[in-house]
Amino acid sequence: MTLDGLKLKTIRSAIIMKRPDYDDVGYLCLYFTDGTKCLVTAGYGGYTGKSEDEYPTNIGVSDREGCFERLVPVDD
């Protein structure tokens, strides 16, 4: 799924997730009313020399097979 693929979708539910042993990348599972789902990831890294705090942030969207594996819900 691409960013454009999110347009006009209706979110049914959203769950904040993480990898069991790490917390340096954020994951948001979005479930839509049409039965599809995607994973939004947020992280940092890759020095560019253009970032105010040294490392840039990045956000990605994926619905590829396996992208939801090894993730667990974040406790509130």
C-alpha positions as CSV (number, residue, x, y, z in Angstrom):
1,M,0.0,0.0,0.0
2,T,1.2,3.5,-0.7
3,L,0.3,6.8,1.0
4,D,-2.1,7.5,-1.8
5,G,-3.8,4.1,-1.1
6,L,-4.8,5.5,2.3
7,K,-6.9,8.3,0.8
8,L,-10.7,8.0,1.3
9,K,-10.4,4.8,3.5
10,T,-12.3,4.7,6.8
11,I,-10.4,3.5,9.8
12,R,-12.2,0.8,11.8
13,S,-9.6,0.4,14.5
14,A,-5.9,1.3,15.2
15,I,-3.5,-0.5,17.5
16,I,0.0,0.8,18.5
17,M,2.5,-2.1,18.2
18,K,6.2,-2.8,18.9
19,R,8.7,-5.5,18.5
20,P,8.8,-7.6,21.7
21,D,12.4,-6.7,22.6
22,Y,12.8,-3.2,21.1
23,D,11.2,0.2,21.3
24,D,13.2,2.3,18.8
25,V,10.7,2.0,15.9
26,G,7.0,2.8,16.3
27,Y,4.3,0.8,14.5
28,L,0.6,1.6,14.0
29,C,-1.7,-1.1,12.7
30,L,-4.6,0.4,10.9
31,Y,-7.7,-1.7,10.1
32,F,-10.2,-0.4,7.6
33,T,-13.9,-0.9,7.1
34,D,-13.3,-2.5,3.7
35,G,-11.4,-5.4,5.3
36,T,-7.9,-4.2,4.4
37,K,-5.1,-3.3,6.9
38,C,-1.8,-1.5,6.7
39,L,1.2,-0.9,9.0
40,V,2.5,2.6,9.5
41,T,6.1,2.7,10.8
42,A,8.0,5.6,12.3
43,G,11.7,5.5,13.1
44,Y,15.0,7.3,12.8
45,G,18.5,6.9,11.4
46,G,20.7,7.3,8.4
47,Y,22.8,10.5,9.0
48,T,22.0,13.0,6.2
49,G,23.7,16.2,7.5
50,K,20.4,18.0,7.0
51,S,18.7,17.1,10.3
52,E,18.5,19.5,13.2
53,D,19.2,16.7,15.7
54,E,21.7,14.7,13.6
55,Y,19.4,11.8,12.5
56,P,16.3,12.2,10.4
57,T,12.9,10.6,11.2
58,N,11.1,8.5,8.6
59,I,7.5,7.3,8.2
60,G,6.5,4.3,6.0
61,V,3.3,2.6,5.0
62,S,3.2,-1.1,4.2
63,D,0.6,-3.9,3.6
64,R,3.0,-6.5,2.3
65,E,2.8,-10.1,3.5
66,G,4.7,-10.7,6.8
67,C,5.0,-7.0,7.9
68,F,2.7,-7.7,10.9
69,E,4.7,-10.7,12.1
70,R,6.7,-10.4,15.4
71,L,4.8,-7.4,16.6
72,V,3.0,-7.2,19.9
73,P,0.5,-4.5,21.2
74,V,2.0,-1.8,23.4
75,D,0.7,-1.8,26.9
76,D,-1.2,1.4,27.8
